Amino acid sequence: MDNIFNKWGNFYYILLPGFGILKSFDLKNFDVYWNNYNLNNLFIDHNGILIAKDWNMNRVYYRKNSEK
C-alpha cells in the first residue's frame, strides 16, 4: 500500500484497503464514496479522475470525480 489519502477541491478521499473509498469535507464526517474491496492504491489526477490499482497491480480502476 503506497498511497491512501488524497485531496481534490474541498474534499478528502481516504482509501481503506479491503473496503473502498471514503469522502470527507472536514475529516470528522465521512461518506462512502466508492465501495470496492479490490482497491489498494489511490491517486487523483489534475482533472479529478480517481485512479486506483488493485492488490496484484494487474488492474487499474478509473472513476470520474465531478465535484470540486
PDB file of N, CA, C and O in Angstrom:
ATOM      1  N   MET A   1       0.847  -1.163   0.000  1.00  0.00           N
ATOM      2  CA  MET A   1       0.000   0.000   0.000  1.00  0.00           C
ATOM      3  C   MET A   1       0.897   1.232   0.000  1.00  0.00           C
ATOM      4  O   MET A   1       1.685   1.439   0.923  1.00  0.00           O
ATOM      5  N   ASP A   2       0.772   2.033  -1.027  1.00  0.00           N
ATOM      6  CA  ASP A   2       1.623   3.210  -1.153  1.00  0.00           C
ATOM      7  C   ASP A   2       0.906   4.513  -0.842  1.00  0.00           C
ATOM      8  O   ASP A   2       1.440   5.353  -0.118  1.00  0.00           O
ATOM      9  N   ASN A   3      -0.292   4.691  -1.376  1.00  0.00           N
ATOM     10  CA  ASN A   3      -0.977   5.964  -1.262  1.00  0.00           C
ATOM     11  C   ASN A   3      -2.453   5.729  -0.947  1.00  0.00           C
ATOM     12  O   ASN A   3      -3.148   5.055  -1.707  1.00  0.00           O
ATOM     13  N   ILE A   4      -2.934   6.277   0.166  1.00  0.00           N
ATOM     14  CA  ILE A   4      -4.329   6.062   0.532  1.00  0.00           C
ATOM     15  C   ILE A   4      -5.067   7.356   0.857  1.00  0.00           C
ATOM     16  O   ILE A   4      -6.269   7.308   1.120  1.00  0.00           O
ATOM     17  N   PHE A   5      -4.407   8.499   0.850  1.00  0.00           N
ATOM     18  CA  PHE A   5      -5.014   9.758   1.268  1.00  0.00           C
ATOM     19  C   PHE A   5      -4.776  10.811   0.201  1.00  0.00           C
ATOM     20  O   PHE A   5      -3.633  11.078  -0.168  1.00  0.00           O
ATOM     21  N   ASN A   6      -5.870  11.421  -0.305  1.00  0.00           N
ATOM     22  CA  ASN A   6      -5.766  12.445  -1.339  1.00  0.00           C
ATOM     23  C   ASN A   6      -6.797  13.531  -1.099  1.00  0.00           C
ATOM     24  O   ASN A   6      -7.814  13.308  -0.442  1.00  0.00           O
ATOM     25  N   LYS A   7      -6.521  14.710  -1.639  1.00  0.00           N
ATOM     26  CA  LYS A   7      -7.476  15.816  -1.577  1.00  0.00           C
ATOM     27  C   LYS A   7      -7.707  16.336  -2.986  1.00  0.00           C
ATOM     28  O   LYS A   7      -6.768  16.503  -3.765  1.00  0.00           O
ATOM     29  N   TRP A   8      -8.976  16.589  -3.299  1.00  0.00           N
ATOM     30  CA  TRP A   8      -9.335  17.205  -4.578  1.00  0.00           C
ATOM     31  C   TRP A   8     -10.382  18.259  -4.280  1.00  0.00           C
ATOM     32  O   TRP A   8     -11.436  17.943  -3.726  1.00  0.00           O
ATOM     33  N   GLY A   9     -10.114  19.498  -4.635  1.00  0.00           N
ATOM     34  CA  GLY A   9     -11.044  20.577  -4.332  1.00  0.00           C
ATOM     35  C   GLY A   9     -11.201  20.715  -2.826  1.00  0.00           C
ATOM     36  O   GLY A   9     -10.213  20.873  -2.109  1.00  0.00           O
ATOM     37  N   ASN A  10     -12.430  20.658  -2.348  1.00  0.00           N
ATOM     38  CA  ASN A  10     -12.706  20.805  -0.924  1.00  0.00           C
ATOM     39  C   ASN A  10     -12.886  19.481  -0.202  1.00  0.00           C
ATOM     40  O   ASN A  10     -13.256  19.471   0.972  1.00  0.00           O
ATOM     41  N   PHE A  11     -12.635  18.367  -0.873  1.00  0.00           N
ATOM     42  CA  PHE A  11     -12.906  17.062  -0.284  1.00  0.00           C
ATOM     43  C   PHE A  11     -11.641  16.218  -0.149  1.00  0.00           C
ATOM     44  O   PHE A  11     -10.716  16.301  -0.956  1.00  0.00           O
ATOM     45  N   TYR A  12     -11.641  15.413   0.892  1.00  0.00           N
ATOM     46  CA  TYR A  12     -10.588  14.430   1.119  1.00  0.00           C
ATOM     47  C   TYR A  12     -11.132  13.061   0.717  1.00  0.00           C
ATOM     48  O   TYR A  12     -12.303  12.755   0.940  1.00  0.00           O
ATOM     49  N   TYR A  13     -10.268  12.247   0.125  1.00  0.00           N
ATOM     50  CA  TYR A  13     -10.619  10.881  -0.266  1.00  0.00           C
ATOM     51  C   TYR A  13      -9.642   9.941   0.422  1.00  0.00           C
ATOM     52  O   TYR A  13      -8.429  10.037   0.237  1.00  0.00           O
ATOM     53  N   ILE A  14     -10.189   9.035   1.215  1.00  0.00           N
ATOM     54  CA  ILE A  14      -9.370   8.124   2.002  1.00  0.00           C
ATOM     55  C   ILE A  14      -9.680   6.700   1.576  1.00  0.00           C
ATOM     56  O   ILE A  14     -10.827   6.259   1.646  1.00  0.00           O
ATOM     57  N   LEU A  15      -8.662   5.989   1.136  1.00  0.00           N
ATOM     58  CA  LEU A  15      -8.820   4.599   0.729  1.00  0.00           C
ATOM     59  C   LEU A  15      -8.633   3.684   1.935  1.00  0.00           C
ATOM     60  O   LEU A  15      -7.614   3.748   2.623  1.00  0.00           O
ATOM     61  N   LEU A  16      -9.613   2.846   2.181  1.00  0.00           N
ATOM     62  CA  LEU A  16      -9.496   1.808   3.199  1.00  0.00           C
ATOM     63  C   LEU A  16      -9.347   0.484   2.464  1.00  0.00           C
ATOM     64  O   LEU A  16     -10.337  -0.063   1.978  1.00  0.00           O
ATOM     65  N   PRO A  17      -8.125  -0.043   2.372  1.00  0.00           N
ATOM     66  CA  PRO A  17      -7.912  -1.295   1.643  1.00  0.00           C
ATOM     67  C   PRO A  17      -8.840  -2.397   2.161  1.00  0.00           C
ATOM     68  O   PRO A  17      -8.987  -2.587   3.368  1.00  0.00           O
ATOM     69  N   GLY A  18      -9.445  -3.098   1.248  1.00  0.00           N
ATOM     70  CA  GLY A  18     -10.392  -4.147   1.595  1.00  0.00           C
ATOM     71  C   GLY A  18     -11.807  -3.635   1.786  1.00  0.00           C
ATOM     72  O   GLY A  18     -12.714  -4.428   2.040  1.00  0.00           O
ATOM     73  N   PHE A  19     -12.023  -2.323   1.672  1.00  0.00           N
ATOM     74  CA  PHE A  19     -13.358  -1.740   1.810  1.00  0.00           C
ATOM     75  C   PHE A  19     -13.709  -0.845   0.631  1.00  0.00           C
ATOM     76  O   PHE A  19     -14.685  -1.103  -0.074  1.00  0.00           O
ATOM     77  N   GLY A  20     -12.929   0.196   0.412  1.00  0.00           N
ATOM     78  CA  GLY A  20     -13.218   1.160  -0.645  1.00  0.00           C
ATOM     79  C   GLY A  20     -12.741   2.544  -0.268  1.00  0.00           C
ATOM     80  O   GLY A  20     -11.775   2.699   0.479  1.00  0.00           O
ATOM     81  N   ILE A  21     -13.427   3.557  -0.793  1.00  0.00           N
ATOM     82  CA  ILE A  21     -13.006   4.944  -0.608  1.00  0.00           C
ATOM     83  C   ILE A  21     -14.061   5.711   0.179  1.00  0.00           C
ATOM     84  O   ILE A  21     -15.254   5.633  -0.116  1.00  0.00           O
ATOM     85  N   LEU A  22     -13.605   6.449   1.180  1.00  0.00           N
ATOM     86  CA  LEU A  22     -14.455   7.346   1.952  1.00  0.00           C
ATOM     87  C   LEU A  22     -14.192   8.772   1.496  1.00  0.00           C
ATOM     88  O   LEU A  22     -13.092   9.097   1.050  1.00  0.00           O
ATOM     89  N   LYS A  23     -15.204   9.616   1.609  1.00  0.00           N
ATOM     90  CA  LYS A  23     -15.103  11.020   1.215  1.00  0.00           C
ATOM     91  C   LYS A  23     -15.470  11.884   2.413  1.00  0.00           C
ATOM     92  O   LYS A  23     -16.418  11.585   3.139  1.00  0.00           O
ATOM     93  N   SER A  24     -14.705  12.964   2.615  1.00  0.00           N
ATOM     94  CA  SER A  24     -14.970  13.834   3.755  1.00  0.00           C
ATOM     95  C   SER A  24     -14.642  15.275   3.409  1.00  0.00           C
ATOM     96  O   SER A  24     -13.680  15.555   2.694  1.00  0.00           O
ATOM     97  N   PHE A  25     -15.451  16.179   3.924  1.00  0.00           N
ATOM     98  CA  PHE A  25     -15.197  17.601   3.775  1.00  0.00           C
ATOM     99  C   PHE A  25     -14.339  18.121   4.920  1.00  0.00           C
ATOM    100  O   PHE A  25     -13.514  19.015   4.733  1.00  0.00           O
ATOM    101  N   ASP A  26     -14.542  17.551   6.117  1.00  0.00           N
ATOM    102  CA  ASP A  26     -13.904  18.082   7.307  1.00  0.00           C
ATOM    103  C   ASP A  26     -13.068  17.058   8.097  1.00  0.00           C
ATOM    104  O   ASP A  26     -12.547  17.388   9.162  1.00  0.00           O
ATOM    105  N   LEU A  27     -12.937  15.855   7.603  1.00  0.00           N
ATOM    106  CA  LEU A  27     -12.225  14.755   8.253  1.00  0.00           C
ATOM    107  C   LEU A  27     -12.830  14.372   9.609  1.00  0.00           C
ATOM    108  O   LEU A  27     -12.175  13.733  10.432  1.00  0.00           O
ATOM    109  N   LYS A  28     -14.081  14.770   9.827  1.00  0.00           N
ATOM    110  CA  LYS A  28     -14.824  14.351  11.008  1.00  0.00           C
ATOM    111  C   LYS A  28     -16.021  13.505  10.612  1.00  0.00           C
ATOM    112  O   LYS A  28     -16.377  12.554  11.309  1.00  0.00           O
ATOM    113  N   ASN A  29     -16.636  13.849   9.500  1.00  0.00           N
ATOM    114  CA  ASN A  29     -17.794  13.135   8.970  1.00  0.00           C
ATOM    115  C   ASN A  29     -17.406  12.527   7.630  1.00  0.00           C
ATOM    116  O   ASN A  29     -16.799  13.188   6.788  1.00  0.00           O
ATOM    117  N   PHE A  30     -17.763  11.263   7.443  1.00  0.00           N
ATOM    118  CA  PHE A  30     -17.353  10.537   6.245  1.00  0.00           C
ATOM    119  C   PHE A  30     -18.562   9.917   5.551  1.00  0.00           C
ATOM    120  O   PHE A  30     -19.515   9.491   6.202  1.00  0.00           O
ATOM    121  N   ASP A  31     -18.508   9.876   4.240  1.00  0.00           N
ATOM    122  CA  ASP A  31     -19.497   9.179   3.425  1.00  0.00           C
ATOM    123  C   ASP A  31     -18.766   8.123   2.605  1.00  0.00           C
ATOM    124  O   ASP A  31     -17.614   8.313   2.215  1.00  0.00           O
ATOM    125  N   VAL A  32     -19.439   7.022   2.353  1.00  0.00           N
ATOM    126  CA  VAL A  32     -18.864   6.006   1.468  1.00  0.00           C
ATOM    127  C   VAL A  32     -18.964   6.549   0.051  1.00  0.00           C
ATOM    128  O   VAL A  32     -20.062   6.790  -0.451  1.00  0.00           O
ATOM    129  N   TYR A  33     -17.823   6.741  -0.590  1.00  0.00           N
ATOM    130  CA  TYR A  33     -17.791   7.270  -1.950  1.00  0.00           C
ATOM    131  C   TYR A  33     -17.781   6.150  -2.981  1.00  0.00           C
ATOM    132  O   TYR A  33     -18.467   6.233  -4.000  1.00  0.00           O
ATOM    133  N   TRP A  34     -16.996   5.095  -2.717  1.00  0.00           N
ATOM    134  CA  TRP A  34     -16.873   4.010  -3.685  1.00  0.00           C
ATOM    135  C   TRP A  34     -16.561   2.738  -2.917  1.00  0.00           C
ATOM    136  O   TRP A  34     -15.462   2.581  -2.386  1.00  0.00           O
ATOM    137  N   ASN A  35     -17.508   1.847  -2.857  1.00  0.00           N
ATOM    138  CA  ASN A  35     -17.330   0.576  -2.166  1.00  0.00           C
ATOM    139  C   ASN A  35     -16.741  -0.437  -3.142  1.00  0.00           C
ATOM    140  O   ASN A  35     -17.449  -0.965  -3.999  1.00  0.00           O
ATOM    141  N   ASN A  36     -15.447  -0.705  -3.010  1.00  0.00           N
ATOM    142  CA  ASN A  36     -14.752  -1.635  -3.899  1.00  0.00           C
ATOM    143  C   ASN A  36     -13.595  -2.257  -3.106  1.00  0.00           C
ATOM    144  O   ASN A  36     -12.593  -1.590  -2.848  1.00  0.00           O
ATOM    145  N   TYR A  37     -13.727  -3.509  -2.727  1.00  0.00           N
ATOM    146  CA  TYR A  37     -12.737  -4.167  -1.875  1.00  0.00           C
ATOM    147  C   TYR A  37     -11.429  -4.491  -2.599  1.00  0.00           C
ATOM    148  O   TYR A  37     -10.463  -4.892  -1.949  1.00  0.00           O
ATOM    149  N   ASN A  38     -11.368  -4.329  -3.920  1.00  0.00           N
ATOM    150  CA  ASN A  38     -10.151  -4.636  -4.677  1.00  0.00           C
ATOM    151  C   ASN A  38      -9.120  -3.512  -4.658  1.00  0.00           C
ATOM    152  O   ASN A  38      -7.976  -3.733  -5.056  1.00  0.00           O
ATOM    153  N   LEU A  39      -9.482  -2.340  -4.216  1.00  0.00           N
ATOM    154  CA  LEU A  39      -8.591  -1.180  -4.304  1.00  0.00           C
ATOM    155  C   LEU A  39      -7.478  -1.228  -3.264  1.00  0.00           C
ATOM    156  O   LEU A  39      -7.687  -1.623  -2.116  1.00  0.00           O
ATOM    157  N   ASN A  40      -6.293  -0.814  -3.698  1.00  0.00           N
ATOM    158  CA  ASN A  40      -5.138  -0.831  -2.809  1.00  0.00           C
ATOM    159  C   ASN A  40      -4.319   0.459  -2.867  1.00  0.00           C
ATOM    160  O   ASN A  40      -3.675   0.804  -1.877  1.00  0.00           O
ATOM    161  N   ASN A  41      -4.319   1.157  -3.949  1.00  0.00           N
ATOM    162  CA  ASN A  41      -3.503   2.345  -4.159  1.00  0.00           C
ATOM    163  C   ASN A  41      -4.370   3.419  -4.792  1.00  0.00           C
ATOM    164  O   ASN A  41      -5.053   3.135  -5.776  1.00  0.00           O
ATOM    165  N   LEU A  42      -4.373   4.637  -4.273  1.00  0.00           N
ATOM    166  CA  LEU A  42      -5.269   5.677  -4.785  1.00  0.00           C
ATOM    167  C   LEU A  42      -4.505   6.933  -5.158  1.00  0.00           C
ATOM    168  O   LEU A  42      -3.658   7.413  -4.405  1.00  0.00           O
ATOM    169  N   PHE A  43      -4.819   7.455  -6.333  1.00  0.00           N
ATOM    170  CA  PHE A  43      -4.270   8.721  -6.806  1.00  0.00           C
ATOM    171  C   PHE A  43      -5.406   9.524  -7.422  1.00  0.00           C
ATOM    172  O   PHE A  43      -6.411   8.951  -7.844  1.00  0.00           O
ATOM    173  N   ILE A  44      -5.260  10.840  -7.480  1.00  0.00           N
ATOM    174  CA  ILE A  44      -6.207  11.707  -8.165  1.00  0.00           C
ATOM    175  C   ILE A  44      -5.398  12.597  -9.091  1.00  0.00           C
ATOM    176  O   ILE A  44      -4.459  13.264  -8.658  1.00  0.00           O
ATOM    177  N   ASP A  45      -5.767  12.606 -10.380  1.00  0.00           N
ATOM    178  CA  ASP A  45      -5.000  13.430 -11.320  1.00  0.00           C
ATOM    179  C   ASP A  45      -5.487  14.881 -11.288  1.00  0.00           C
ATOM    180  O   ASP A  45      -6.392  15.215 -10.522  1.00  0.00           O
ATOM    181  N   HIS A  46      -4.903  15.725 -12.100  1.00  0.00           N
ATOM    182  CA  HIS A  46      -5.191  17.155 -12.092  1.00  0.00           C
ATOM    183  C   HIS A  46      -6.603  17.494 -12.572  1.00  0.00           C
ATOM    184  O   HIS A  46      -7.054  18.626 -12.401  1.00  0.00           O
ATOM    185  N   ASN A  47      -7.306  16.528 -13.171  1.00  0.00           N
ATOM    186  CA  ASN A  47      -8.688  16.725 -13.614  1.00  0.00           C
ATOM    187  C   ASN A  47      -9.706  16.140 -12.633  1.00  0.00           C
ATOM    188  O   ASN A  47     -10.910  16.215 -12.879  1.00  0.00           O
ATOM    189  N   GLY A  48      -9.243  15.568 -11.540  1.00  0.00           N
ATOM    190  CA  GLY A  48     -10.147  14.988 -10.558  1.00  0.00           C
ATOM    191  C   GLY A  48     -10.523  13.543 -10.846  1.00  0.00           C
ATOM    192  O   GLY A  48     -11.481  13.030 -10.268  1.00  0.00           O
ATOM    193  N   ILE A  49      -9.792  12.883 -11.724  1.00  0.00           N
ATOM    194  CA  ILE A  49     -10.029  11.474 -12.008  1.00  0.00           C
ATOM    195  C   ILE A  49      -9.369  10.644 -10.904  1.00  0.00           C
ATOM    196  O   ILE A  49      -8.166  10.759 -10.670  1.00  0.00           O
ATOM    197  N   LEU A  50     -10.165   9.806 -10.228  1.00  0.00           N
ATOM    198  CA  LEU A  50      -9.609   8.903  -9.232  1.00  0.00           C
ATOM    199  C   LEU A  50      -9.033   7.700  -9.946  1.00  0.00           C
ATOM    200  O   LEU A  50      -9.705   7.087 -10.776  1.00  0.00           O
ATOM    201  N   ILE A  51      -7.807   7.361  -9.635  1.00  0.00           N
ATOM    202  CA  ILE A  51      -7.106   6.239 -10.254  1.00  0.00           C
ATOM    203  C   ILE A  51      -6.661   5.318  -9.124  1.00  0.00           C
ATOM    204  O   ILE A  51      -5.932   5.734  -8.223  1.00  0.00           O
ATOM    205  N   ALA A  52      -7.098   4.082  -9.179  1.00  0.00           N
ATOM    206  CA  ALA A  52      -6.759   3.132  -8.122  1.00  0.00           C
ATOM    207  C   ALA A  52      -6.258   1.827  -8.733  1.00  0.00           C
ATOM    208  O   ALA A  52      -6.770   1.367  -9.753  1.00  0.00           O
ATOM    209  N   LYS A  53      -5.260   1.246  -8.101  1.00  0.00           N
ATOM    210  CA  LYS A  53      -4.739  -0.057  -8.513  1.00  0.00           C
ATOM    211  C   LYS A  53      -5.335  -1.132  -7.623  1.00  0.00           C
ATOM    212  O   LYS A  53      -5.762  -0.860  -6.500  1.00  0.00           O
ATOM    213  N   ASP A  54      -5.359  -2.356  -8.134  1.00  0.00           N
ATOM    214  CA  ASP A  54      -5.828  -3.463  -7.302  1.00  0.00           C
ATOM    215  C   ASP A  54      -4.651  -4.059  -6.530  1.00  0.00           C
ATOM    216  O   ASP A  54      -3.515  -3.606  -6.674  1.00  0.00           O
ATOM    217  N   TRP A  55      -4.921  -5.056  -5.727  1.00  0.00           N
ATOM    218  CA  TRP A  55      -3.908  -5.652  -4.851  1.00  0.00           C
ATOM    219  C   TRP A  55      -2.759  -6.288  -5.620  1.00  0.00           C
ATOM    220  O   TRP A  55      -1.617  -6.245  -5.163  1.00  0.00           O
ATOM    221  N   ASN A  56      -3.035  -6.871  -6.769  1.00  0.00           N
ATOM    222  CA  ASN A  56      -1.998  -7.554  -7.543  1.00  0.00           C
ATOM    223  C   ASN A  56      -1.317  -6.642  -8.551  1.00  0.00           C
ATOM    224  O   ASN A  56      -0.425  -7.076  -9.280  1.00  0.00           O
ATOM    225  N   MET A  57      -1.729  -5.389  -8.596  1.00  0.00           N
ATOM    226  CA  MET A  57      -1.201  -4.418  -9.559  1.00  0.00           C
ATOM    227  C   MET A  57      -1.463  -4.849 -11.002  1.00  0.00           C
ATOM    228  O   MET A  57      -0.722  -4.464 -11.907  1.00  0.00           O
ATOM    229  N   ASN A  58      -2.510  -5.645 -11.222  1.00  0.00           N
ATOM    230  CA  ASN A  58      -2.853  -6.107 -12.564  1.00  0.00           C
ATOM    231  C   ASN A  58      -3.953  -5.273 -13.204  1.00  0.00           C
ATOM    232  O   ASN A  58      -4.095  -5.276 -14.427  1.00  0.00           O
ATOM    233  N   ARG A  59      -4.732  -4.560 -12.400  1.00  0.00           N
ATOM    234  CA  ARG A  59      -5.878  -3.818 -12.904  1.00  0.00           C
ATOM    235  C   ARG A  59      -5.842  -2.409 -12.342  1.00  0.00           C
ATOM    236  O   ARG A  59      -5.463  -2.184 -11.192  1.00  0.00           O
ATOM    237  N   VAL A  60      -6.246  -1.464 -13.184  1.00  0.00           N
ATOM    238  CA  VAL A  60      -6.352  -0.076 -12.768  1.00  0.00           C
ATOM    239  C   VAL A  60      -7.804   0.351 -12.940  1.00  0.00           C
ATOM    240  O   VAL A  60      -8.414   0.107 -13.981  1.00  0.00           O
ATOM    241  N   TYR A  61      -8.352   0.993 -11.908  1.00  0.00           N
ATOM    242  CA  TYR A  61      -9.720   1.487 -11.930  1.00  0.00           C
ATOM    243  C   TYR A  61      -9.697   3.004 -12.073  1.00  0.00           C
ATOM    244  O   TYR A  61      -8.878   3.677 -11.447  1.00  0.00           O
ATOM    245  N   TYR A  62     -10.594   3.544 -12.896  1.00  0.00           N
ATOM    246  CA  TYR A  62     -10.732   4.985 -13.076  1.00  0.00           C
ATOM    247  C   TYR A  62     -12.151   5.380 -12.688  1.00  0.00           C
ATOM    248  O   TYR A  62     -13.109   4.679 -13.013  1.00  0.00           O
ATOM    249  N   ARG A  63     -12.280   6.489 -12.001  1.00  0.00           N
ATOM    250  CA  ARG A  63     -13.610   6.984 -11.654  1.00  0.00           C
ATOM    251  C   ARG A  63     -13.581   8.501 -11.758  1.00  0.00           C
ATOM    252  O   ARG A  63     -12.768   9.168 -11.118  1.00  0.00           O
ATOM    253  N   LYS A  64     -14.482   9.033 -12.575  1.00  0.00           N
ATOM    254  CA  LYS A  64     -14.563  10.488 -12.778  1.00  0.00           C
ATOM    255  C   LYS A  64     -15.182  11.134 -11.556  1.00  0.00           C
ATOM    256  O   LYS A  64     -16.267  10.747 -11.122  1.00  0.00           O
ATOM    257  N   ASN A  65     -14.506  12.101 -11.011  1.00  0.00           N
ATOM    258  CA  ASN A  65     -14.983  12.864  -9.880  1.00  0.00           C
ATOM    259  C   ASN A  65     -15.531  14.179 -10.405  1.00  0.00           C
ATOM    260  O   ASN A  65     -14.782  14.987 -10.954  1.00  0.00           O
ATOM    261  N   SER A  66     -16.822  14.401 -10.245  1.00  0.00           N
ATOM    262  CA  SER A  66     -17.437  15.597 -10.824  1.00  0.00           C
ATOM    263  C   SER A  66     -17.520  16.762  -9.835  1.00  0.00           C
ATOM    264  O   SER A  66     -17.986  17.840 -10.204  1.00  0.00           O
ATOM    265  N   GLU A  67     -17.080  16.570  -8.595  1.00  0.00           N
ATOM    266  CA  GLU A  67     -17.169  17.635  -7.594  1.00  0.00           C
ATOM    267  C   GLU A  67     -15.799  18.217  -7.315  1.00  0.00           C
ATOM    268  O   GLU A  67     -14.789  17.514  -7.354  1.00  0.00           O
ATOM    269  N   LYS A  68     -15.776  19.503  -7.035  1.00  0.00           N
ATOM    270  CA  LYS A  68     -14.527  20.174  -6.637  1.00  0.00           C
ATOM    271  C   LYS A  68     -14.616  20.610  -5.223  1.00  0.00           C
ATOM    272  O   LYS A  68     -13.670  21.194  -4.696  1.00  0.00           O
TER     273      LYS A  68
END
